[in-house]
């Protein structure tokens, strides 16, 4: 099961903070799907994920929005 | 995406009110690319004012080409340009007015770029 995290309406640095908070709530190995409309999120969240030792599975832009799949590895 | 190339990052906080400070990051980053490195310029605070469409054309000092020409050369050379999203908010500059070839980014990106770069210069 993939946890959905809707971060639309939040702006830098909140999408990164919320992603960090929420990923800690799922077991290691599981995946979260983040949707955001902050234009910085498509760069910021994948960079945060890699830097924090997690895995970015997919980044998909759709107009103003971006959807990012992250697997919690630690 | 991993590369053996050395990386340089230039952080530009100076804006249109100090035109003499605007050329250096473009010239240095292009030179870094010519030296076989990867180069990025991150614009924040007043730095983003040069990224507004139509502004770089207005900067021309002495025998230098316009800033727009230098910016276009840098983009063509493969220099990556980043604009701080919250600086756009701070200065009331809509992100749709940014010149093309610029990525909008935020705090996590700047921190990450500083850590992954071999050298960082601030203007």
N, CA and C atoms of all chains as a GROMACS GRO file, in nm:
protein
  591
    1UNK      N    1   0.084  -0.120   0.000
    1UNK     CA    2   0.000   0.000   0.000
    1UNK      C    3   0.088   0.125   0.000
    2UNK      N    4   0.051   0.221  -0.084
    2UNK     CA    5   0.129   0.345  -0.095
    2UNK      C    6   0.057   0.456  -0.019
    3UNK      N    7   0.129   0.521   0.073
    3UNK     CA    8   0.067   0.632   0.145
    3UNK      C    9   0.067   0.757   0.058
    4UNK      N   10  -0.048   0.821   0.050
    4UNK     CA   11  -0.061   0.944  -0.029
    4UNK      C   12  -0.038   1.064   0.061
    5UNK      N   13   0.039   1.158   0.013
    5UNK     CA   14   0.065   1.279   0.090
    5UNK      C   15   0.039   1.400   0.001
    6UNK      N   16  -0.066   1.474   0.036
    6UNK     CA   17  -0.106   1.589  -0.045
    6UNK      C   18  -0.047   1.717   0.015
    7UNK      N   19   0.050   1.774  -0.054
    7UNK     CA   20   0.118   1.894  -0.002
    7UNK      C   21   0.084   2.017  -0.085
    8UNK      N   22  -0.025   2.009  -0.160
    8UNK     CA   23  -0.063   2.124  -0.243
    8UNK      C   24  -0.101   2.242  -0.154
    9UNK      N   25  -0.056   2.359  -0.192
    9UNK     CA   26  -0.083   2.480  -0.112
    9UNK      C   27   0.028   2.514  -0.014
   10UNK      N   28   0.124   2.423   0.002
   10UNK     CA   29   0.237   2.450   0.093
   10UNK      C   30   0.359   2.494   0.011
   11UNK      N   31   0.437   2.584   0.070
   11UNK     CA   32   0.554   2.636  -0.003
   11UNK      C   33   0.681   2.618   0.078
   12UNK      N   34   0.791   2.620   0.004
   12UNK     CA   35   0.926   2.597   0.056
   12UNK      C   36   0.949   2.669   0.188
   13UNK      N   37   0.997   2.605   0.292
   13UNK     CA   38   1.047   2.467   0.295
   13UNK      C   39   0.946   2.364   0.346
   14UNK      N   40   0.819   2.404   0.360
   14UNK     CA   41   0.721   2.315   0.424
   14UNK      C   42   0.704   2.179   0.355
   15UNK      N   43   0.701   2.171   0.220
   15UNK     CA   44   0.685   2.038   0.159
   15UNK      C   45   0.794   1.938   0.201
   16UNK      N   46   0.916   1.987   0.216
   16UNK     CA   47   1.025   1.900   0.259
   16UNK      C   48   1.004   1.858   0.406
   17UNK      N   49   0.965   1.953   0.490
   17UNK     CA   50   0.944   1.921   0.633
   17UNK      C   51   0.832   1.819   0.650
   18UNK      N   52   0.722   1.841   0.576
   18UNK     CA   53   0.608   1.750   0.590
   18UNK      C   54   0.641   1.610   0.536
   19UNK      N   55   0.717   1.605   0.426
   19UNK     CA   56   0.755   1.475   0.370
   19UNK      C   57   0.839   1.399   0.473
   20UNK      N   58   0.931   1.470   0.535
   20UNK     CA   59   1.019   1.409   0.635
   20UNK      C   60   0.936   1.354   0.753
   21UNK      N   61   0.841   1.437   0.801
   21UNK     CA   62   0.756   1.396   0.913
   21UNK      C   63   0.674   1.272   0.879
   22UNK      N   64   0.614   1.275   0.759
   22UNK     CA   65   0.518   1.170   0.724
   22UNK      C   66   0.588   1.039   0.687
   23UNK      N   67   0.706   1.046   0.628
   23UNK     CA   68   0.773   0.922   0.586
   23UNK      C   69   0.814   0.842   0.710
   24UNK      N   70   0.834   0.912   0.822
   24UNK     CA   71   0.872   0.843   0.945
   24UNK      C   72   0.756   0.759   1.001
   25UNK      N   73   0.636   0.781   0.949
   25UNK     CA   74   0.518   0.709   1.000
   25UNK      C   75   0.494   0.578   0.926
   26UNK      N   76   0.565   0.556   0.814
   26UNK     CA   77   0.546   0.430   0.741
   26UNK      C   78   0.666   0.339   0.768
   27UNK      N   79   0.646   0.207   0.757
   27UNK     CA   80   0.757   0.116   0.785
   27UNK      C   81   0.869   0.130   0.681
   28UNK      N   82   0.991   0.100   0.722
   28UNK     CA   83   1.104   0.101   0.629
   28UNK      C   84   1.074   0.003   0.515
   29UNK      N   85   1.101   0.044   0.394
   29UNK     CA   86   1.073  -0.040   0.277
   29UNK      C   87   0.945  -0.001   0.207
   30UNK      N   88   0.859   0.075   0.274
   30UNK     CA   89   0.735   0.112   0.206
   30UNK      C   90   0.750   0.245   0.132
   31UNK      N   91   0.652   0.271   0.048
   31UNK     CA   92   0.661   0.382  -0.046
   31UNK      C   93   0.557   0.488  -0.014
   32UNK      N   94   0.595   0.615  -0.025
   32UNK     CA   95   0.495   0.721  -0.015
   32UNK      C   96   0.489   0.796  -0.148
   33UNK      N   97   0.369   0.845  -0.177
   33UNK     CA   98   0.346   0.921  -0.301
   33UNK      C   99   0.310   1.063  -0.261
   34UNK      N  100   0.396   1.157  -0.300
   34UNK     CA  101   0.379   1.296  -0.261
   34UNK      C  102   0.329   1.375  -0.380
   35UNK      N  103   0.227   1.458  -0.357
   35UNK     CA  104   0.185   1.550  -0.463
   35UNK      C  105   0.199   1.693  -0.411
   36UNK      N  106   0.260   1.781  -0.490
   36UNK     CA  107   0.286   1.918  -0.447
   36UNK      C  108   0.270   2.013  -0.564
   37UNK      N  109   0.236   2.139  -0.531
   37UNK     CA  110   0.231   2.240  -0.638
   37UNK      C  111   0.329   2.355  -0.613
   38UNK      N  112   0.415   2.339  -0.513
   38UNK     CA  113   0.524   2.434  -0.495
   38UNK      C  114   0.622   2.414  -0.610
   39UNK      N  115   0.651   2.520  -0.687
   39UNK     CA  116   0.742   2.500  -0.801
   39UNK      C  117   0.881   2.452  -0.760
   40UNK      N  118   0.918   2.472  -0.633
   40UNK     CA  119   1.050   2.427  -0.587
   40UNK      C  120   1.051   2.277  -0.552
   41UNK      N  121   0.933   2.218  -0.536
   41UNK     CA  122   0.925   2.081  -0.483
   41UNK      C  123   0.990   1.977  -0.574
   42UNK      N  124   0.981   1.997  -0.705
   42UNK     CA  125   1.034   1.897  -0.798
   42UNK      C  126   1.186   1.885  -0.786
   43UNK      N  127   1.252   1.992  -0.746
   43UNK     CA  128   1.397   1.986  -0.722
   43UNK      C  129   1.425   1.950  -0.577
   44UNK      N  130   1.350   2.014  -0.486
   44UNK     CA  131   1.382   2.004  -0.343
   44UNK      C  132   1.356   1.866  -0.283
   45UNK      N  133   1.239   1.808  -0.311
   45UNK     CA  134   1.202   1.684  -0.242
   45UNK      C  135   1.292   1.568  -0.286
   46UNK      N  136   1.319   1.548  -0.417
   46UNK     CA  137   1.412   1.441  -0.454
   46UNK      C  138   1.551   1.460  -0.394
   47UNK      N  139   1.598   1.585  -0.390
   47UNK     CA  140   1.730   1.610  -0.330
   47UNK      C  141   1.729   1.579  -0.181
   48UNK      N  142   1.621   1.619  -0.112
   48UNK     CA  143   1.610   1.587   0.030
   48UNK      C  144   1.611   1.434   0.047
   49UNK      N  145   1.532   1.365  -0.038
   49UNK     CA  146   1.517   1.219  -0.023
   49UNK      C  147   1.652   1.149  -0.038
   50UNK      N  148   1.727   1.187  -0.140
   50UNK     CA  149   1.858   1.123  -0.162
   50UNK      C  150   1.953   1.157  -0.049
   51UNK      N  151   1.953   1.282  -0.010
   51UNK     CA  152   2.044   1.327   0.096
   51UNK      C  153   2.013   1.258   0.229
   52UNK      N  154   1.886   1.225   0.250
   52UNK     CA  155   1.847   1.161   0.377
   52UNK      C  156   1.853   1.009   0.366
   53UNK      N  157   1.904   0.957   0.255
   53UNK     CA  158   1.926   0.811   0.246
   53UNK      C  159   1.805   0.733   0.201
   54UNK      N  160   1.706   0.801   0.143
   54UNK     CA  161   1.589   0.731   0.090
   54UNK      C  162   1.600   0.722  -0.063
   55UNK      N  163   1.505   0.651  -0.123
   55UNK     CA  164   1.516   0.626  -0.266
   55UNK      C  165   1.403   0.695  -0.343
   56UNK      N  166   1.441   0.771  -0.445
   56UNK     CA  167   1.340   0.836  -0.530
   56UNK      C  168   1.307   0.739  -0.642
   57UNK      N  169   1.182   0.694  -0.648
   57UNK     CA  170   1.142   0.596  -0.749
   57UNK      C  171   1.093   0.664  -0.876
   58UNK      N  172   1.031   0.780  -0.859
   58UNK     CA  173   0.974   0.846  -0.977
   58UNK      C  174   0.943   0.992  -0.946
   59UNK      N  175   0.964   1.076  -1.046
   59UNK     CA  176   0.925   1.217  -1.038
   59UNK      C  177   0.848   1.248  -1.165
   60UNK      N  178   0.722   1.286  -1.148
   60UNK     CA  179   0.640   1.311  -1.268
   60UNK      C  180   0.575   1.449  -1.257
   61UNK      N  181   0.606   1.536  -1.354
   61UNK     CA  182   0.544   1.668  -1.354
   61UNK      C  183   0.416   1.664  -1.434
   62UNK      N  184   0.314   1.731  -1.383
   62UNK     CA  185   0.187   1.737  -1.453
   62UNK      C  186   0.135   1.880  -1.439
   63UNK      N  187   0.166   1.964  -1.536
   63UNK     CA  188   0.128   2.105  -1.528
   63UNK      C  189   0.199   2.171  -1.411
   64UNK      N  190   0.121   2.232  -1.322
   64UNK     CA  191   0.176   2.301  -1.206
   64UNK      C  192   0.216   2.204  -1.095
   65UNK      N  193   0.171   2.079  -1.109
   65UNK     CA  194   0.190   1.984  -0.998
   65UNK      C  195   0.302   1.885  -1.028
   66UNK      N  196   0.356   1.831  -0.920
   66UNK     CA  197   0.455   1.726  -0.935
   66UNK      C  198   0.418   1.611  -0.840
   67UNK      N  199   0.436   1.488  -0.892
   67UNK     CA  200   0.413   1.371  -0.806
   67UNK      C  201   0.544   1.296  -0.791
   68UNK      N  202   0.581   1.269  -0.667
   68UNK     CA  203   0.710   1.207  -0.639
   68UNK      C  204   0.688   1.080  -0.556
   69UNK      N  205   0.744   0.971  -0.603
   69UNK     CA  206   0.736   0.844  -0.529
   69UNK      C  207   0.867   0.821  -0.456
   70UNK      N  208   0.859   0.801  -0.325
   70UNK     CA  209   0.981   0.783  -0.244
   70UNK      C  210   0.968   0.654  -0.162
   71UNK      N  211   1.072   0.572  -0.167
   71UNK     CA  212   1.075   0.453  -0.081
   71UNK      C  213   1.159   0.484   0.042
   72UNK      N  214   1.099   0.459   0.160
   72UNK     CA  215   1.174   0.482   0.284
   72UNK      C  216   1.278   0.372   0.302
   73UNK      N  217   1.403   0.410   0.311
   73UNK     CA  218   1.510   0.311   0.329
   73UNK      C  219   1.574   0.318   0.467
   74UNK      N  220   1.548   0.424   0.541
   74UNK     CA  221   1.605   0.431   0.677
   74UNK      C  222   1.520   0.514   0.771
   75UNK      N  223   2.316   1.006  -1.332
   75UNK     CA  224   2.341   1.146  -1.301
   75UNK      C  225   2.478   1.165  -1.234
   76UNK      N  226   2.531   1.060  -1.174
   76UNK     CA  227   2.659   1.075  -1.105
   76UNK      C  228   2.768   1.100  -1.208
   77UNK      N  229   2.858   1.191  -1.176
   77UNK     CA  230   2.961   1.229  -1.271
   77UNK      C  231   3.092   1.247  -1.195
   78UNK      N  232   3.201   1.218  -1.266
   78UNK     CA  233   3.333   1.235  -1.205
   78UNK      C  234   3.381   1.379  -1.214
   79UNK      N  235   3.307   1.460  -1.288
   79UNK     CA  236   3.350   1.598  -1.308
   79UNK      C  237   3.347   1.676  -1.178
   80UNK      N  238   3.440   1.768  -1.164
   80UNK     CA  239   3.438   1.861  -1.052
   80UNK      C  240   3.318   1.955  -1.069
   81UNK      N  241   3.266   2.003  -0.956
   81UNK     CA  242   3.148   2.090  -0.964
   81UNK      C  243   3.175   2.224  -0.897
   82UNK      N  244   3.132   2.329  -0.965
   82UNK     CA  245   3.140   2.464  -0.908
   82UNK      C  246   2.998   2.519  -0.894
   83UNK      N  247   2.977   2.590  -0.783
   83UNK     CA  248   2.848   2.656  -0.760
   83UNK      C  249   2.873   2.804  -0.733
   84UNK      N  250   2.798   2.888  -0.799
   84UNK     CA  251   2.805   3.033  -0.777
   84UNK      C  252   2.670   3.077  -0.722
   85UNK      N  253   2.672   3.145  -0.609
   85UNK     CA  254   2.548   3.191  -0.546
   85UNK      C  255   2.539   3.342  -0.566
   86UNK      N  256   2.434   3.384  -0.636
   86UNK     CA  257   2.419   3.526  -0.669
   86UNK      C  258   2.309   3.588  -0.585
   87UNK      N  259   2.347   3.678  -0.494
   87UNK     CA  260   2.246   3.749  -0.413
   87UNK      C  261   2.233   3.895  -0.456
   88UNK      N  262   2.322   3.939  -0.546
   88UNK     CA  263   2.317   4.079  -0.591
   88UNK      C  264   2.222   4.091  -0.709
   89UNK      N  265   2.157   4.207  -0.720
   89UNK     CA  266   2.054   4.223  -0.823
   89UNK      C  267   2.077   4.342  -0.914
   90UNK      N  268   1.969   4.382  -0.978
   90UNK     CA  269   1.974   4.484  -1.082
   90UNK      C  270   2.026   4.620  -1.031
   91UNK      N  271   2.019   4.642  -0.898
   91UNK     CA  272   2.066   4.771  -0.845
   91UNK      C  273   2.220   4.777  -0.834
   92UNK      N  274   2.287   4.664  -0.855
   92UNK     CA  275   2.434   4.664  -0.855
   92UNK      C  276   2.484   4.593  -0.982
   93UNK      N  277   2.465   4.659  -1.098
   93UNK     CA  278   2.494   4.592  -1.226
   93UNK      C  279   2.637   4.541  -1.238
   94UNK      N  280   2.732   4.608  -1.171
   94UNK     CA  281   2.872   4.566  -1.184
   94UNK      C  282   2.897   4.431  -1.118
   95UNK      N  283   2.803   4.383  -1.038
   95UNK     CA  284   2.821   4.254  -0.970
   95UNK      C  285   2.755   4.138  -1.047
   96UNK      N  286   2.695   4.168  -1.164
   96UNK     CA  287   2.610   4.067  -1.227
   96UNK      C  288   2.682   3.980  -1.330
   97UNK      N  289   2.791   4.027  -1.385
   97UNK     CA  290   2.858   3.952  -1.491
   97UNK      C  291   2.937   3.831  -1.439
   98UNK      N  292   3.003   3.852  -1.325
   98UNK     CA  293   3.102   3.753  -1.278
   98UNK      C  294   3.050   3.609  -1.269
   99UNK      N  295   2.932   3.583  -1.209
   99UNK     CA  296   2.889   3.442  -1.198
   99UNK      C  297   2.872   3.374  -1.334
  100UNK      N  298   2.825   3.451  -1.435
  100UNK     CA  299   2.807   3.391  -1.568
  100UNK      C  300   2.942   3.362  -1.632
  101UNK      N  301   3.034   3.459  -1.621
  101UNK     CA  302   3.165   3.442  -1.684
  101UNK      C  303   3.243   3.329  -1.616
  102UNK      N  304   3.237   3.326  -1.483
  102UNK     CA  305   3.309   3.220  -1.411
  102UNK      C  306   3.250   3.083  -1.439
  103UNK      N  307   3.116   3.074  -1.443
  103UNK     CA  308   3.054   2.943  -1.464
  103UNK      C  309   3.081   2.891  -1.605
  104UNK      N  310   3.078   2.982  -1.704
  104UNK     CA  311   3.111   2.940  -1.840
  104UNK      C  312   3.255   2.893  -1.848
  105UNK      N  313   3.342   2.963  -1.778
  105UNK     CA  314   3.484   2.925  -1.777
  105UNK      C  315   3.501   2.789  -1.709
  106UNK      N  316   3.425   2.765  -1.603
  106UNK     CA  317   3.432   2.636  -1.535
  106UNK      C  318   3.394   2.522  -1.631
  107UNK      N  319   3.288   2.545  -1.709
  107UNK     CA  320   3.246   2.444  -1.808
  107UNK      C  321   3.359   2.421  -1.910
  108UNK      N  322   3.420   2.532  -1.955
  108UNK     CA  323   3.530   2.522  -2.051
  108UNK      C  324   3.650   2.448  -1.992
  109UNK      N  325   3.660   2.448  -1.858
  109UNK     CA  326   3.769   2.377  -1.790
  109UNK      C  327   3.732   2.232  -1.758
  110UNK      N  328   3.617   2.188  -1.810
  110UNK     CA  329   3.578   2.049  -1.790
  110UNK      C  330   3.500   2.022  -1.664
  111UNK      N  331   3.450   2.130  -1.600
  111UNK     CA  332   3.371   2.113  -1.477
  111UNK      C  333   3.223   2.129  -1.507
  112UNK      N  334   3.142   2.091  -1.410
  112UNK     CA  335   2.999   2.124  -1.416
  112UNK      C  336   2.981   2.252  -1.335
  113UNK      N  337   2.891   2.338  -1.380
  113UNK     CA  338   2.873   2.465  -1.309
  113UNK      C  339   2.726   2.500  -1.296
  114UNK      N  340   2.692   2.552  -1.178
  114UNK     CA  341   2.555   2.598  -1.153
  114UNK      C  342   2.560   2.737  -1.092
  115UNK      N  343   2.456   2.816  -1.120
  115UNK     CA  344   2.440   2.945  -1.054
  115UNK      C  345   2.304   2.943  -0.985
  116UNK      N  346   2.304   2.972  -0.855
  116UNK     CA  347   2.179   2.976  -0.778
  116UNK      C  348   2.152   3.123  -0.743
  117UNK      N  349   2.037   3.172  -0.787
  117UNK     CA  350   1.999   3.312  -0.764
  117UNK      C  351   1.902   3.318  -0.648
  118UNK      N  352   1.936   3.399  -0.546
  118UNK     CA  353   1.837   3.420  -0.442
  118UNK      C  354   1.839   3.563  -0.392
  119UNK      N  355   1.741   3.594  -0.310
  119UNK     CA  356   1.714   3.730  -0.261
  119UNK      C  357   1.712   3.823  -0.384
  120UNK      N  358   1.788   3.933  -0.384
  120UNK     CA  359   1.778   4.024  -0.498
  120UNK      C  360   1.838   3.965  -0.626
  121UNK      N  361   1.913   3.859  -0.611
  121UNK     CA  362   1.976   3.795  -0.728
  121UNK      C  363   1.877   3.758  -0.836
  122UNK      N  364   1.755   3.723  -0.794
  122UNK     CA  365   1.656   3.677  -0.893
  122UNK      C  366   1.610   3.789  -0.987
  123UNK      N  367   1.637   3.916  -0.951
  123UNK     CA  368   1.584   4.026  -1.034
  123UNK      C  369   1.642   4.023  -1.176
  124UNK      N  370   1.761   3.966  -1.194
  124UNK     CA  371   1.819   3.960  -1.330
  124UNK      C  372   1.751   3.853  -1.415
  125UNK      N  373   1.674   3.764  -1.350
  125UNK     CA  374   1.611   3.655  -1.424
  125UNK      C  375   1.474   3.692  -1.477
  126UNK      N  376   1.427   3.812  -1.439
  126UNK     CA  377   1.297   3.857  -1.490
  126UNK      C  378   1.313   3.889  -1.639
  127UNK      N  379   1.219   3.838  -1.718
  127UNK     CA  380   1.225   3.861  -1.863
  127UNK      C  381   1.244   4.009  -1.893
  128UNK      N  382   1.340   4.040  -1.981
  128UNK     CA  383   1.358   4.177  -2.025
  128UNK      C  384   1.458   4.258  -1.943
  129UNK      N  385   1.499   4.206  -1.826
  129UNK     CA  386   1.587   4.285  -1.739
  129UNK      C  387   1.735   4.276  -1.779
  130UNK      N  388   1.781   4.154  -1.811
  130UNK     CA  389   1.924   4.138  -1.842
  130UNK      C  390   1.964   4.217  -1.966
  131UNK      N  391   1.866   4.242  -2.052
  131UNK     CA  392   1.892   4.322  -2.174
  131UNK      C  393   1.932   4.465  -2.138
  132UNK      N  394   1.885   4.512  -2.021
  132UNK     CA  395   1.908   4.653  -1.982
  132UNK      C  396   2.046   4.676  -1.924
  133UNK      N  397   2.117   4.567  -1.890
  133UNK     CA  398   2.247   4.583  -1.825
  133UNK      C  399   2.357   4.577  -1.930
  134UNK      N  400   2.430   4.685  -1.941
  134UNK     CA  401   2.546   4.689  -2.032
  134UNK      C  402   2.646   4.785  -1.972
  135UNK      N  403   2.766   4.736  -1.944
  135UNK     CA  404   2.868   4.820  -1.882
  135UNK      C  405   2.989   4.829  -1.974
  136UNK      N  406   3.028   4.952  -2.005
  136UNK     CA  407   3.149   4.977  -2.086
  136UNK      C  408   3.152   4.893  -2.212
  137UNK      N  409   3.265   4.825  -2.233
  137UNK     CA  410   3.283   4.746  -2.354
  137UNK      C  411   3.223   4.605  -2.342
  138UNK      N  412   3.164   4.574  -2.225
  138UNK     CA  413   3.104   4.441  -2.207
  138UNK      C  414   2.980   4.425  -2.295
  139UNK      N  415   2.952   4.303  -2.338
  139UNK     CA  416   2.823   4.282  -2.406
  139UNK      C  417   2.710   4.298  -2.305
  140UNK      N  418   2.587   4.298  -2.352
  140UNK     CA  419   2.477   4.306  -2.255
  140UNK      C  420   2.478   4.181  -2.168
  141UNK      N  421   2.421   4.196  -2.048
  141UNK     CA  422   2.417   4.081  -1.957
  141UNK      C  423   2.337   3.966  -2.017
  142UNK      N  424   2.236   4.001  -2.098
  142UNK     CA  425   2.153   3.899  -2.162
  142UNK      C  426   2.238   3.809  -2.253
  143UNK      N  427   2.329   3.873  -2.329
  143UNK     CA  428   2.416   3.794  -2.417
  143UNK      C  429   2.501   3.697  -2.336
  144UNK      N  430   2.555   3.746  -2.226
  144UNK     CA  431   2.641   3.662  -2.141
  144UNK      C  432   2.559   3.549  -2.077
  145UNK      N  433   2.438   3.583  -2.033
  145UNK     CA  434   2.349   3.482  -1.974
  145UNK      C  435   2.316   3.374  -2.076
  146UNK      N  436   2.282   3.415  -2.198
  146UNK     CA  437   2.248   3.318  -2.302
  146UNK      C  438   2.366   3.228  -2.336
  147UNK      N  439   2.486   3.286  -2.338
  147UNK     CA  440   2.606   3.207  -2.364
  147UNK      C  441   2.625   3.102  -2.254
  148UNK      N  442   2.601   3.143  -2.130
  148UNK     CA  443   2.619   3.051  -2.017
  148UNK      C  444   2.519   2.935  -2.028
  149UNK      N  445   2.393   2.968  -2.059
  149UNK     CA  446   2.290   2.863  -2.072
  149UNK      C  447   2.329   2.767  -2.185
  150UNK      N  448   2.375   2.826  -2.296
  150UNK     CA  449   2.414   2.746  -2.412
  150UNK      C  450   2.534   2.656  -2.380
  151UNK      N  451   2.622   2.705  -2.293
  151UNK     CA  452   2.741   2.627  -2.255
  151UNK      C  453   2.704   2.510  -2.162
  152UNK      N  454   2.581   2.515  -2.108
  152UNK     CA  455   2.538   2.406  -2.020
  152UNK      C  456   2.540   2.440  -1.873
  153UNK      N  457   2.559   2.568  -1.842
  153UNK     CA  458   2.552   2.611  -1.701
  153UNK      C  459   2.407   2.598  -1.655
  154UNK      N  460   2.388   2.540  -1.535
  154UNK     CA  461   2.251   2.527  -1.483
  154UNK      C  462   2.217   2.648  -1.398
  155UNK      N  463   2.100   2.706  -1.424
  155UNK     CA  464   2.056   2.823  -1.348
  155UNK      C  465   1.937   2.786  -1.261
  156UNK      N  466   1.943   2.826  -1.134
  156UNK     CA  467   1.834   2.800  -1.040
  156UNK      C  468   1.782   2.932  -0.984
  157UNK      N  469   1.650   2.944  -0.972
  157UNK     CA  470   1.589   3.062  -0.910
  157UNK      C  471   1.520   3.019  -0.781
  158UNK      N  472   1.548   3.091  -0.673
  158UNK     CA  473   1.487   3.060  -0.543
  158UNK      C  474   1.339   3.098  -0.545
  159UNK      N  475   1.252   2.998  -0.520
  159UNK     CA  476   1.108   3.023  -0.529
  159UNK      C  477   1.061   3.126  -0.427
  160UNK      N  478   1.112   3.118  -0.305
  160UNK     CA  479   1.064   3.209  -0.201
  160UNK      C  480   1.118   3.350  -0.220
  161UNK      N  481   1.231   3.364  -0.289
  161UNK     CA  482   1.279   3.500  -0.321
  161UNK      C  483   1.184   3.565  -0.420
  162UNK      N  484   1.128   3.485  -0.511
  162UNK     CA  485   1.028   3.537  -0.606
  162UNK      C  486   0.907   3.588  -0.528
  163UNK      N  487   0.864   3.511  -0.426
  163UNK     CA  488   0.753   3.554  -0.340
  163UNK      C  489   0.789   3.684  -0.269
  164UNK      N  490   0.908   3.682  -0.210
  164UNK     CA  491   0.956   3.794  -0.127
  164UNK      C  492   0.954   3.925  -0.206
  165UNK      N  493   0.994   3.917  -0.332
  165UNK     CA  494   1.005   4.039  -0.413
  165UNK      C  495   0.883   4.057  -0.504
  166UNK      N  496   0.782   3.972  -0.486
  166UNK     CA  497   0.659   3.987  -0.564
  166UNK      C  498   0.681   3.968  -0.713
  167UNK      N  499   0.769   3.874  -0.747
  167UNK     CA  500   0.801   3.852  -0.888
  167UNK      C  501   0.739   3.720  -0.934
  168UNK      N  502   0.637   3.726  -1.020
  168UNK     CA  503   0.572   3.600  -1.061
  168UNK      C  504   0.671   3.509  -1.134
  169UNK      N  505   0.664   3.380  -1.101
  169UNK     CA  506   0.760   3.286  -1.158
  169UNK      C  507   0.742   3.268  -1.309
  170UNK      N  508   0.622   3.303  -1.358
  170UNK     CA  509   0.599   3.292  -1.503
  170UNK      C  510   0.681   3.397  -1.580
  171UNK      N  511   0.729   3.500  -1.508
  171UNK     CA  512   0.808   3.605  -1.575
  171UNK      C  513   0.956   3.573  -1.583
  172UNK      N  514   0.996   3.454  -1.540
  172UNK     CA  515   1.138   3.419  -1.544
  172UNK      C  516   1.181   3.386  -1.687
  173UNK      N  517   1.306   3.418  -1.720
  173UNK     CA  518   1.358   3.380  -1.851
  173UNK      C  519   1.358   3.228  -1.863
  174UNK      N  520   1.353   3.177  -1.987
  174UNK     CA  521   1.349   3.031  -2.001
  174UNK      C  522   1.490   2.975  -1.978
  175UNK      N  523   1.494   2.849  -1.938
  175UNK     CA  524   1.622   2.786  -1.909
  175UNK      C  525   1.659   2.791  -1.762
  176UNK      N  526   1.567   2.843  -1.678
  176UNK     CA  527   1.592   2.854  -1.534
  176UNK      C  528   1.504   2.754  -1.460
  177UNK      N  529   1.562   2.679  -1.366
  177UNK     CA  530   1.482   2.589  -1.282
  177UNK      C  531   1.446   2.660  -1.152
  178UNK      N  532   1.319   2.650  -1.113
  178UNK     CA  533   1.277   2.704  -0.983
  178UNK      C  534   1.312   2.600  -0.876
  179UNK      N  535   1.373   2.645  -0.769
  179UNK     CA  536   1.416   2.552  -0.664
  179UNK      C  537   1.404   2.618  -0.528
  180UNK      N  538   1.440   2.544  -0.424
  180UNK     CA  539   1.421   2.596  -0.288
  180UNK      C  540   1.537   2.564  -0.196
  181UNK      N  541   1.506   2.572  -0.066
  181UNK     CA  542   1.609   2.563   0.038
  181UNK      C  543   1.685   2.431   0.034
  182UNK      N  544   1.614   2.320   0.014
  182UNK     CA  545   1.680   2.190   0.014
  182UNK      C  546   1.778   2.180  -0.102
  183UNK      N  547   1.741   2.238  -0.216
  183UNK     CA  548   1.827   2.234  -0.334
  183UNK      C  549   1.955   2.314  -0.312
  184UNK      N  550   1.943   2.434  -0.254
  184UNK     CA  551   2.065   2.514  -0.232
  184UNK      C  552   2.158   2.442  -0.134
  185UNK      N  553   2.104   2.390  -0.025
  185UNK     CA  554   2.189   2.316   0.070
  185UNK      C  555   2.256   2.198   0.003
  186UNK      N  556   2.180   2.126  -0.078
  186UNK     CA  557   2.232   2.007  -0.145
  186UNK      C  558   2.341   2.045  -0.246
  187UNK      N  559   2.318   2.153  -0.322
  187UNK     CA  560   2.417   2.198  -0.420
  187UNK      C  561   2.548   2.238  -0.351
  188UNK      N  562   2.536   2.307  -0.237
  188UNK     CA  563   2.657   2.348  -0.165
  188UNK      C  564   2.736   2.224  -0.123
  189UNK      N  565   2.666   2.123  -0.071
  189UNK     CA  566   2.735   2.002  -0.024
  189UNK      C  567   2.795   1.921  -0.137
  190UNK      N  568   2.728   1.917  -0.252
  190UNK     CA  569   2.780   1.832  -0.362
  190UNK      C  570   2.885   1.904  -0.447
  191UNK      N  571   2.902   2.034  -0.427
  191UNK     CA  572   2.998   2.108  -0.509
  191UNK      C  573   3.138   2.100  -0.450
  192UNK      N  574   3.238   2.110  -0.538
  192UNK     CA  575   3.377   2.110  -0.494
  192UNK      C  576   3.422   2.250  -0.455
  193UNK      N  577   3.353   2.349  -0.509
  193UNK     CA  578   3.384   2.488  -0.475
  193UNK      C  579   3.259   2.572  -0.485
  194UNK      N  580   3.244   2.669  -0.392
  194UNK     CA  581   3.126   2.756  -0.392
  194UNK      C  582   3.173   2.901  -0.377
  195UNK      N  583   3.123   2.988  -0.463
  195UNK     CA  584   3.154   3.130  -0.454
  195UNK      C  585   3.025   3.210  -0.442
  196UNK      N  586   3.029   3.313  -0.359
  196UNK     CA  587   2.910   3.394  -0.331
  196UNK      C  588   2.929   3.535  -0.384
  197UNK      N  589   2.827   3.586  -0.450
  197UNK     CA  590   2.833   3.723  -0.504
  197UNK      C  591   2.720   3.808  -0.448
   0.00000   0.00000   0.00000
